[in-house]
Amino acid sequence: MASVLSQIQSYLPQHPGFLPQWLFIISIVSIGNSVQAYVTTNFTKQVYIGPKPKASKPKTASAYPDLSMSPATALSSRTFGTWTLIQSLVRLYAAYNIHIPQFYQLAFFTYGVAWLHFMSEWLVFGTARWGRGLAGPICVATGSMVWMWLQWGFYVK
């Protein structure tokens, strides 16, 4: 069992600190998110749930929001999946090359672009609403940007 763990660990980023591992994990999760965006619109619709209904409907005892108002289509879901895949690959390269300023900056900018996108969809365009579909991407983007901003000098010499 120890040799299996050693084998797996040898493929992980070997830089000190937790930021490279964080970038690696987020990249892998995001690649999975890209795949699901091609397979189904369900998760994309949970992020882009659409505006709040004007007339109040009776509350149902469902843990899931009504996705019928979502502006997400199969095409927009696949486009989002492609965009997420590109950002995942940049972050994956940065996880292994975190000491190179250009990779670090590109990874930082991917979180900035993601943050601006999700915030504008929520606050400007109204296609997203705060909830479990939007909270994850915004928290990951915000936390990652702050962490990367604070750790620049540790990784980039």
Backbone as CSV, one residue per row, in Angstrom:
resi,resn,N_x,N_y,N_z,CA_x,CA_y,CA_z,C_x,C_y,C_z
1,MET,0.823,-1.196,0.000,0.000,0.000,0.000,0.864,1.256,0.000
2,ALA,1.944,1.235,0.761,2.825,2.404,0.834,3.469,2.690,-0.509
3,SER,3.795,1.629,-1.268,4.417,1.849,-2.576,3.428,2.453,-3.563
4,VAL,2.152,2.109,-3.436,1.123,2.689,-4.301,0.989,4.174,-4.003
5,LEU,0.955,4.524,-2.718,0.868,5.933,-2.330,2.105,6.708,-2.781
6,SER,3.267,6.100,-2.660,4.501,6.744,-3.126,4.461,6.963,-4.631
7,GLN,3.943,5.986,-5.340,3.826,6.105,-6.794,2.899,7.255,-7.174
8,ILE,1.746,7.339,-6.518,0.794,8.419,-6.789,1.404,9.762,-6.422
9,GLN,2.066,9.816,-5.274,2.655,11.058,-4.799,3.749,11.565,-5.729
10,SER,4.405,10.684,-6.431,5.473,11.107,-7.343,4.933,11.904,-8.533
11,TYR,3.642,11.773,-8.817,3.038,12.514,-9.925,2.519,13.886,-9.500
12,LEU,2.423,14.131,-8.214,1.929,15.415,-7.720,3.017,16.477,-7.830
13,PRO,2.621,17.752,-7.867,3.632,18.816,-7.891,4.571,18.699,-6.691
14,GLN,5.859,18.894,-6.920,6.866,18.661,-5.887,7.371,19.939,-5.213
15,HIS,6.729,21.043,-5.447,7.149,22.305,-4.827,6.686,22.362,-3.377
16,PRO,7.383,23.135,-2.536,6.964,23.259,-1.136,5.654,24.034,-1.021
17,GLY,5.016,23.879,0.095,3.765,24.591,0.333,2.579,23.854,-0.250
18,PHE,1.385,24.377,0.015,0.153,23.713,-0.412,-0.447,24.308,-1.685
19,LEU,-0.012,25.489,-2.090,-0.602,26.125,-3.266,-0.464,25.281,-4.535
20,PRO,0.688,24.682,-4.818,0.767,23.847,-6.021,-0.208,22.664,-5.988
21,GLN,-0.375,22.051,-4.817,-1.319,20.951,-4.699,-2.758,21.444,-4.870
22,TRP,-3.038,22.628,-4.346,-4.362,23.234,-4.513,-4.652,23.462,-6.003
23,LEU,-3.701,24.047,-6.707,-3.884,24.276,-8.145,-4.103,22.952,-8.875
24,PHE,-3.377,21.924,-8.484,-3.517,20.600,-9.087,-4.925,20.039,-8.837
25,ILE,-5.369,20.069,-7.588,-6.682,19.522,-7.233,-7.796,20.276,-7.949
26,ILE,-7.728,21.607,-7.935,-8.751,22.408,-8.602,-8.739,22.125,-10.098
27,SER,-7.577,21.912,-10.678,-7.490,21.581,-12.102,-8.178,20.260,-12.410
28,ILE,-7.929,19.255,-11.600,-8.529,17.943,-11.819,-10.048,18.016,-11.662
29,VAL,-10.513,18.691,-10.623,-11.952,18.857,-10.412,-12.569,19.619,-11.589
30,SER,-11.878,20.641,-12.064,-12.391,21.438,-13.179,-12.417,20.658,-14.488
31,ILE,-11.465,19.784,-14.684,-11.496,18.927,-15.873,-12.739,18.026,-15.810
32,GLY,-13.024,17.513,-14.633,-14.258,16.738,-14.451,-15.494,17.579,-14.722
33,ASN,-15.465,18.835,-14.284,-16.570,19.752,-14.544,-16.731,20.002,-16.041
34,SER,-15.619,20.073,-16.750,-15.675,20.260,-18.209,-16.348,19.069,-18.875
35,VAL,-16.005,17.877,-18.432,-16.607,16.667,-18.996,-18.113,16.669,-18.753
36,GLN,-18.528,16.963,-17.528,-19.963,16.952,-17.244,-20.702,18.029,-18.014
37,ALA,-20.041,19.154,-18.328,-20.688,20.208,-19.113,-20.998,19.728,-20.533
38,TYR,-20.238,18.765,-21.023,-20.498,18.183,-22.341,-21.586,17.106,-22.274
39,VAL,-21.729,16.479,-21.124,-22.642,15.349,-20.989,-24.063,15.794,-20.622
40,THR,-24.171,16.811,-19.770,-25.477,17.256,-19.295,-25.460,18.763,-19.055
41,THR,-26.620,19.369,-19.128,-26.734,20.804,-18.807,-27.145,21.015,-17.353
42,ASN,-27.401,19.957,-16.621,-27.940,20.071,-15.270,-27.070,20.934,-14.345
43,PHE,-25.775,20.695,-14.319,-24.911,21.433,-13.395,-24.691,22.870,-13.885
44,THR,-24.592,23.051,-15.187,-24.463,24.408,-15.732,-25.706,25.219,-15.399
45,LYS,-26.864,24.593,-15.490,-28.113,25.287,-15.154,-28.192,25.645,-13.674
46,GLN,-27.477,24.913,-12.818,-27.473,25.261,-11.398,-26.652,26.517,-11.133
47,VAL,-25.676,26.800,-11.998,-24.904,28.041,-11.872,-25.685,29.188,-12.512
48,TYR,-26.097,28.957,-13.742,-26.831,29.975,-14.506,-28.317,29.661,-14.392
49,ILE,-28.857,29.935,-13.226,-30.221,29.533,-12.914,-31.254,30.527,-13.439
50,GLY,-30.808,31.696,-13.868,-31.723,32.698,-14.411,-32.219,33.641,-13.337
51,PRO,-32.969,34.627,-13.766,-33.465,35.618,-12.811,-34.510,35.022,-11.876
52,LYS,-34.688,35.682,-10.754,-35.728,35.248,-9.823,-37.086,35.465,-10.490
53,PRO,-38.004,34.539,-10.279,-39.340,34.719,-10.853,-40.003,35.968,-10.286
54,LYS,-40.722,36.682,-11.144,-41.387,37.917,-10.710,-42.536,37.612,-9.746
55,ALA,-43.384,36.691,-10.131,-44.494,36.311,-9.264,-44.027,35.223,-8.316
56,SER,-44.432,35.358,-7.067,-43.988,34.348,-6.106,-44.843,33.097,-6.256
57,LYS,-44.141,32.000,-6.447,-44.800,30.700,-6.544,-44.852,30.104,-5.141
58,PRO,-45.771,29.179,-4.931,-45.759,28.485,-3.635,-44.450,27.718,-3.469
59,LYS,-43.894,27.781,-2.302,-42.628,27.093,-2.021,-42.847,25.591,-2.037
60,THR,-41.897,24.901,-2.667,-41.940,23.450,-2.650,-40.846,22.956,-1.718
61,ALA,-40.992,21.759,-1.269,-40.034,21.177,-0.329,-38.905,20.500,-1.089
62,SER,-38.286,21.213,-2.018,-37.200,20.647,-2.809,-35.890,21.324,-2.437
63,ALA,-34.829,20.520,-2.368,-33.499,21.064,-2.078,-32.891,21.664,-3.330
64,TYR,-33.486,21.378,-4.489,-32.950,21.855,-5.753,-33.806,22.990,-6.293
65,PRO,-33.178,24.007,-6.839,-33.954,25.107,-7.408,-34.630,24.679,-8.708
66,ASP,-35.650,25.409,-9.107,-36.341,25.165,-10.369,-35.422,25.608,-11.505
67,LEU,-34.991,24.666,-12.319,-34.031,24.953,-13.387,-34.711,25.347,-14.695
68,SER,-36.030,25.407,-14.713,-36.739,25.690,-15.959,-36.497,27.117,-16.461
69,MET,-36.116,28.028,-15.593,-35.876,29.424,-15.988,-34.427,29.670,-16.408
70,SER,-33.598,28.671,-16.351,-32.183,28.834,-16.682,-32.001,29.170,-18.158
71,PRO,-31.163,30.170,-18.445,-30.870,30.490,-19.839,-29.832,29.552,-20.455
72,ALA,-29.302,28.621,-19.675,-28.265,27.709,-20.170,-28.856,26.742,-21.193
73,THR,-28.126,26.576,-22.281,-28.503,25.628,-23.327,-27.400,24.580,-23.448
74,ALA,-27.646,23.588,-24.269,-26.610,22.577,-24.496,-25.364,23.226,-25.096
75,LEU,-25.554,24.168,-26.006,-24.422,24.863,-26.625,-23.658,25.694,-25.593
76,SER,-24.367,26.467,-24.781,-23.673,27.285,-23.780,-22.978,26.413,-22.744
77,SER,-23.557,25.261,-22.438,-22.920,24.343,-21.487,-21.614,23.803,-22.055
78,ARG,-21.623,23.410,-23.320,-20.389,22.910,-23.942,-19.353,24.021,-24.085
79,THR,-19.789,25.226,-24.397,-18.863,26.362,-24.476,-18.233,26.618,-23.112
80,PHE,-19.041,26.579,-22.066,-18.541,26.738,-20.706,-17.567,25.615,-20.366
81,GLY,-17.872,24.398,-20.807,-16.974,23.262,-20.572,-15.634,23.452,-21.252
82,THR,-15.642,23.985,-22.461,-14.391,24.245,-23.189,-13.584,25.330,-22.484
83,TRP,-14.252,26.401,-22.085,-13.599,27.505,-21.378,-12.986,26.990,-20.062
84,THR,-13.732,26.165,-19.357,-13.237,25.606,-18.095,-12.039,24.692,-18.327
85,LEU,-12.082,23.912,-19.397,-10.955,23.022,-19.709,-9.683,23.821,-19.984
86,ILE,-9.797,24.890,-20.749,-8.620,25.730,-21.046,-8.049,26.300,-19.747
87,GLN,-8.913,26.822,-18.899,-8.438,27.376,-17.626,-7.822,26.284,-16.753
88,SER,-8.393,25.096,-16.782,-7.853,23.978,-15.991,-6.445,23.618,-16.437
89,LEU,-6.213,23.603,-17.734,-4.890,23.253,-18.253,-3.848,24.301,-17.877
90,VAL,-4.228,25.573,-17.911,-3.306,26.641,-17.491,-2.944,26.458,-16.020
91,ARG,-3.930,26.179,-15.197,-3.684,25.995,-13.763,-2.864,24.739,-13.492
92,LEU,-3.092,23.705,-14.275,-2.323,22.472,-14.121,-0.855,22.712,-14.451
93,TYR,-0.589,23.421,-15.525,0.796,23.772,-15.863,1.412,24.635,-14.770
94,ALA,0.637,25.558,-14.219,1.152,26.418,-13.149,1.466,25.616,-11.890
95,ALA,0.692,24.583,-11.614,0.944,23.753,-10.425,2.329,23.120,-10.483
96,TYR,2.762,22.745,-11.675,4.066,22.097,-11.843,5.193,23.093,-12.129
97,ASN,4.835,24.312,-12.502,5.829,25.332,-12.855,5.566,26.622,-12.090
98,ILE,5.213,26.489,-10.831,4.765,27.629,-10.034,5.865,28.656,-9.805
99,HIS,7.105,28.254,-9.971,8.235,29.167,-9.758,8.486,30.071,-10.980
100,ILE,7.837,29.786,-12.089,7.998,30.594,-13.305,6.954,31.711,-13.280
101,PRO,7.397,32.958,-13.278,6.450,34.082,-13.121,5.300,34.073,-14.128
102,GLN,5.584,33.731,-15.370,4.544,33.774,-16.396,3.440,32.741,-16.127
103,PHE,3.807,31.549,-15.688,2.799,30.541,-15.363,1.985,30.972,-14.145
104,TYR,2.680,31.508,-13.161,1.992,31.977,-11.944,0.989,33.064,-12.301
105,GLN,1.426,34.033,-13.107,0.539,35.129,-13.492,-0.644,34.637,-14.318
106,LEU,-0.394,33.751,-15.259,-1.494,33.226,-16.069,-2.523,32.503,-15.204
107,ALA,-2.061,31.694,-14.270,-2.995,31.000,-13.377,-3.785,32.009,-12.545
108,PHE,-3.098,33.019,-12.036,-3.775,34.067,-11.269,-4.845,34.738,-12.127
109,PHE,-4.493,35.061,-13.362,-5.444,35.730,-14.261,-6.647,34.840,-14.585
110,THR,-6.456,33.509,-14.636,-7.607,32.642,-14.898,-8.636,32.764,-13.778
111,TYR,-8.149,32.886,-12.548,-9.082,33.068,-11.435,-9.733,34.450,-11.495
112,GLY,-8.976,35.455,-11.919,-9.538,36.799,-12.065,-10.627,36.847,-13.123
113,VAL,-10.374,36.213,-14.248,-11.374,36.173,-15.319,-12.610,35.407,-14.844
114,ALA,-12.405,34.286,-14.184,-13.536,33.505,-13.671,-14.338,34.328,-12.669
115,TRP,-13.651,35.016,-11.762,-14.331,35.828,-10.751,-15.160,36.925,-11.414
116,LEU,-14.555,37.636,-12.362,-15.288,38.697,-13.069,-16.489,38.136,-13.832
117,HIS,-16.297,36.999,-14.455,-17.399,36.386,-15.197,-18.566,36.044,-14.280
118,PHE,-18.289,35.305,-13.217,-19.369,34.870,-12.333,-20.030,36.049,-11.620
119,MET,-19.231,37.015,-11.187,-19.813,38.189,-10.523,-20.682,38.994,-11.488
120,SER,-20.245,39.142,-12.733,-21.054,39.909,-13.695,-22.329,39.149,-14.067
121,GLU,-22.263,37.837,-14.171,-23.477,37.067,-14.461,-24.480,37.186,-13.318
122,TRP,-23.976,37.304,-12.106,-24.835,37.447,-10.933,-25.350,38.876,-10.787
123,LEU,-24.418,39.850,-10.750,-24.788,41.215,-10.383,-25.156,42.127,-11.550
124,VAL,-24.655,41.829,-12.741,-24.929,42.705,-13.887,-26.001,42.108,-14.798
125,PHE,-25.796,40.883,-15.238,-26.684,40.289,-16.232,-27.861,39.530,-15.631
126,GLY,-27.737,39.122,-14.368,-28.842,38.447,-13.694,-29.101,37.021,-14.142
127,THR,-28.144,36.395,-14.815,-28.343,35.017,-15.261,-27.952,34.003,-14.193
128,ALA,-27.314,34.460,-13.136,-26.940,33.593,-12.024,-27.522,34.175,-10.745
129,ARG,-27.827,33.314,-9.818,-28.301,33.732,-8.499,-27.418,33.101,-7.442
130,TRP,-27.294,33.795,-6.309,-26.477,33.238,-5.238,-27.134,31.962,-4.740
131,GLY,-26.331,30.946,-4.623,-26.792,29.651,-4.153,-25.661,28.660,-4.321
132,ARG,-25.973,27.392,-4.160,-24.915,26.391,-4.183,-24.216,26.302,-5.538
133,GLY,-24.896,26.582,-6.630,-24.264,26.530,-7.945,-23.261,27.637,-8.178
134,LEU,-23.497,28.800,-7.590,-22.624,29.958,-7.787,-21.608,30.128,-6.665
135,ALA,-21.953,29.701,-5.471,-21.074,29.906,-4.307,-19.720,29.230,-4.487
136,GLY,-19.704,28.015,-4.980,-18.443,27.289,-5.160,-17.466,28.006,-6.068
137,PRO,-17.870,28.317,-7.302,-16.934,29.003,-8.198,-16.455,30.359,-7.667
138,ILE,-17.343,31.126,-7.050,-16.930,32.433,-6.537,-15.977,32.278,-5.354
139,CYS,-16.273,31.350,-4.447,-15.385,31.140,-3.297,-14.020,30.611,-3.729
140,VAL,-13.988,29.675,-4.671,-12.710,29.141,-5.154,-11.910,30.235,-5.850
141,ALA,-12.557,31.011,-6.711,-11.847,32.071,-7.426,-11.325,33.125,-6.455
142,THR,-12.162,33.562,-5.526,-11.751,34.590,-4.561,-10.621,34.082,-3.673
143,GLY,-10.814,32.916,-3.079,-9.789,32.354,-2.189,-8.477,32.107,-2.902
144,SER,-8.546,31.605,-4.115,-7.328,31.315,-4.869,-6.583,32.592,-5.241
145,MET,-7.325,33.620,-5.653,-6.660,34.894,-5.990,-5.975,35.507,-4.777
146,VAL,-6.663,35.512,-3.644,-6.063,36.079,-2.428,-4.829,35.271,-2.039
147,TRP,-4.936,33.964,-2.058,-3.822,33.091,-1.700,-2.650,33.311,-2.636
148,MET,-2.914,33.353,-3.933,-1.827,33.543,-4.899,-1.198,34.934,-4.768
149,TRP,-2.003,35.937,-4.503,-1.490,37.296,-4.320,-0.530,37.340,-3.119
150,LEU,-0.932,36.695,-2.037,-0.122,36.709,-0.818,1.138,35.857,-0.934
151,GLN,1.126,34.832,-1.772,2.229,33.892,-1.849,3.181,34.124,-3.025
152,TRP,2.980,35.186,-3.780,3.819,35.456,-4.958,5.302,35.372,-4.623
153,GLY,5.738,36.064,-3.610,7.153,36.111,-3.248,7.724,34.793,-2.751
154,PHE,6.878,33.925,-2.235,7.340,32.623,-1.764,7.658,31.699,-2.927
155,TYR,6.851,31.756,-3.984,7.017,30.832,-5.102,7.839,31.405,-6.242
156,VAL,7.708,32.690,-6.474,8.432,33.323,-7.585,9.576,34.122,-7.003
157,LYS,10.790,33.745,-7.313,11.973,34.402,-6.744,12.609,35.310,-7.784
